[in-house]
């Protein structure tokens, strides 16, 4: 049965990718520390990404503002992907490439953290937000795939998951996000 072979092949590739993800434990811990430090000082985490990464940005933001595993006080987080009026107005009046940087300019403050997701590491609107963050004193955690694209070189803490196929990168992104949520939440529970 060809479908069984395809399922096993897919599972084997996912298992290999996740095994390789262990090599990023130090940088995942570093990203978690950056977020904990910012939140403890009264700052917030802003998330951005396109397509599936937009969904992941919203998902991870919700884990912070709501809860991940434990009941605790909400953690200051906001996904820049959710305000459709702002997104469409900025895209119309300026450019789609400015949808996140413009919001960051209005909502971000020095000491905040931008958690930027891009499977390729080259999404123009994400890169523009990262560049804006660097001018505002906002630290950047960049979550991307291999080899990391432009985001790898611009992020303060680049996390380049060991995969090159978009769907496998996305699988690993949500896992890394959940790891970070768990580490951060433990500091506030």
C-alpha positions in Angstrom: 0.0 0.0 0.0 1.6 3.2 -1.2 -0.3 5.4 1.3 1.2 3.4 4.3 4.7 3.9 2.8 4.1 7.6 2.5 2.8 7.9 6.0 5.8 6.0 7.4 8.2 8.1 5.3 6.6 11.3 6.6 6.8 10.1 10.2 10.4 9.2 9.8 11.3 12.6 8.5 9.4 14.4 11.3 11.1 12.2 13.9 14.5 13.0 12.4 13.8 16.7 12.4 12.6 16.7 16.0 15.6 14.7 17.1 17.9 17.3 15.4 15.9 20.1 17.2 17.6 19.1 20.5 20.7 20.8 19.2 18.9 24.2 19.6 18.3 23.8 23.3 20.7 26.6 24.3 19.3 29.1 21.9 15.7 28.2 22.9 16.7 28.8 26.5 18.2 32.1 25.5 15.1 33.2 23.8 13.0 32.2 26.8 15.3 34.2 29.1 14.9 37.3 26.9 11.2 37.1 27.1 11.2 36.4 30.9 13.5 39.4 31.4 11.2 41.7 29.4 8.0 40.6 31.1 9.5 40.9 34.5 10.4 44.5 33.7 6.8 45.2 32.7 7.3 45.0 28.9 5.4 42.9 26.3 6.0 40.4 23.6 4.7 41.2 20.1 4.3 38.4 17.5 4.2 38.6 13.7 4.3 36.2 10.7 2.5 35.5 7.4 0.2 32.7 6.5 0.7 29.7 8.7 3.2 31.8 10.7 0.5 34.3 11.3 -1.6 31.5 12.8 1.4 30.4 14.9 1.9 34.1 16.0 -1.7 34.3 17.2 -1.5 30.8 18.8 1.6 31.6 20.8 0.4 35.1 21.8 -2.8 33.5 23.1 -0.7 31.0 25.2 0.9 34.0 26.9 -2.2 36.2 27.4 -4.4 33.2 28.4 -2.5 30.2 29.7 -0.3 27.4 28.5 -0.4 24.7 31.2 -0.9 26.5 34.5 -3.3 29.0 35.8 -1.4 32.3 36.3 -1.7 36.0 35.7 -1.8 36.9 32.0 1.5 37.7 30.3 1.6 40.8 28.1 1.5 39.6 24.5 0.0 40.8 21.3 -0.1 39.3 17.8 0.3 42.0 15.1 -1.6 39.7 12.8 -5.1 40.1 14.3 -6.3 43.7 13.6 -7.7 43.3 10.1 -8.6 47.0 9.9 -5.1 48.0 10.7 -3.6 45.4 8.3 -5.8 46.4 5.4 -5.5 50.1 6.0 -1.7 50.0 6.2 -1.4 47.7 3.2 -3.7 50.0 1.2 -2.2 53.4 2.4 1.4 52.3 2.6 2.4 48.8 1.5 1.8 45.2 2.6 5.5 45.2 3.4 4.7 47.7 6.2 1.8 46.0 7.9 3.9 44.9 10.9 6.5 47.6 11.1 3.9 50.3 11.2 2.0 48.6 14.0 5.2 48.0 15.9 6.1 51.7 15.6 2.7 52.6 17.2 2.5 49.8 19.8 6.1 48.8 20.6 8.3 50.4 23.2 12.0 50.0 24.1 12.4 46.9 26.2 9.7 45.0 24.4 10.4 41.8 22.5 9.4 41.1 18.9 8.9 37.4 18.2 9.1 37.2 14.4 8.2 34.0 12.5 9.1 33.4 8.9 9.7 29.9 7.5 12.0 31.3 4.8 13.4 34.1 6.9 12.9 36.5 4.0 9.3 37.7 4.3 9.6 41.4 3.5 7.0 42.6 6.1 8.6 40.5 8.9 12.0 41.8 7.9 10.8 45.4 7.9 9.3 44.8 11.4 12.7 43.4 12.6 14.5 46.4 11.2 12.0 48.8 12.9 12.5 46.9 16.2 16.2 47.4 16.1 15.7 51.2 15.8 13.4 51.2 18.8 15.4 49.2 21.3 13.1 46.2 20.9 14.9 42.8 21.1 14.1 40.3 18.3 13.6 36.6 18.5 13.6 35.2 15.0 12.0 31.8 14.4 12.8 30.5 10.9 14.0 27.4 9.0 17.3 26.3 7.6 19.4 28.2 6.4 17.6 31.2 8.1 17.4 33.8 5.4 17.8 37.5 6.2 16.0 37.0 9.6 18.9 34.9 10.9 21.4 37.8 10.5 19.0 40.5 11.8 17.5 38.8 14.9 19.1 39.2 18.4 18.2 35.5 19.0 17.8 33.6 15.8 16.3 30.1 16.1 16.7 28.3 12.8 15.0 25.0 13.0 16.7 22.1 11.2 14.3 21.7 8.3 14.0 23.2 4.8 10.5 22.2 3.8 7.8 24.7 4.8 5.4 22.2 6.4 8.2 20.6 8.5 9.5 24.0 9.5 6.0 25.0 10.7 5.7 21.7 12.7 8.9 22.6 14.5 7.9 26.2 15.0 4.9 25.4 17.0 6.9 22.9 19.1 9.6 25.5 19.7 6.9 28.0 20.6 5.4 25.6 23.1 8.8 24.9 24.6 9.3 28.7 25.1 5.8 29.1 26.5 6.4 26.4 29.1 9.8 27.8 30.2 8.4 31.3 30.4 5.2 30.3 32.2 7.2 28.4 34.8 8.8 31.7 35.9 5.4 33.3 36.5 3.3 30.4 38.0 
